[in-house]
Amino acid sequence: MVSKITTAVQLHQAEMATYMTDAIIGIAFIVLIIIIANMISWQPGAHDGSPAKRRVWFWIMAVTCLFTSLGVNYFSWLRHISKAQFVTEYIIHMIAAAVVGSLIYAGITYIICKMQKKDTKLASIFK
């Protein structure tokens, strides 16, 4: 359990932990989108709509990654900050870390998808 954050050193530690946590959340969402993309079956016929479904799931997971990061940060750290001036500083880092986590998810997923052969489910996300 996290004790009350009352000093600048504790705040700095919470900020660093926030960035690390959000990077891990971004990586976890990469694994999730790979699983989801592979679970969506190819549809028979000339008008296969499965790449569009994978693309929609990619964006749903990007937004979910952002809000998951914000939620985890709120319950893990922000609730425990007792000084008002620290809250404002932490919120800036909380939002930045959540965006960084989502960019890690989107950027690495994009790179992984572009490295795939053209006829794979992952590559079809960005056709």
LINHU-V189743 format. One record per backbone hydrogen bond with DSSP energy under -1.0 kcal/mol. CO is the residue of the C=O (numbers start at 1). NH is the residue of the N-H. If there is no record, write none. Layout:
CO:NH + CO:NH
This chain:
5:82 + 7:11 + 8:12 + 9:13 + 10:14 + 11:15 + 12:16 + 13:17 + 14:18 + 15:19 + 16:20 + 17:21 + 18:22 + 19:23 + 20:24 + 21:25 + 22:26 + 23:27 + 24:28 + 25:29 + 26:30 + 27:31 + 28:32 + 29:33 + 30:34 + 31:35 + 32:36 + 33:37 + 34:38 + 35:39 + 36:40 + 49:53 + 50:54 + 51:55 + 52:56 + 53:57 + 54:58 + 55:59 + 56:60 + 57:61 + 58:62 + 59:63 + 60:64 + 61:65 + 62:66 + 63:67 + 64:68 + 65:69 + 66:70 + 67:71 + 68:72 + 69:73 + 70:74 + 71:75 + 72:76 + 73:77 + 73:78 + 74:79 + 77:80 + 78:81 + 80:5 + 83:87 + 84:88 + 85:89 + 86:90 + 87:91 + 88:92 + 89:93 + 90:94 + 91:95 + 92:96 + 93:97 + 94:98 + 95:99 + 96:100 + 97:101 + 98:102 + 99:103 + 100:104 + 101:105 + 102:106 + 103:107 + 104:108 + 105:109 + 106:110 + 107:111 + 108:112 + 109:113 + 110:114 + 111:115 + 117:120 + 120:124 + 122:125 + 124:127
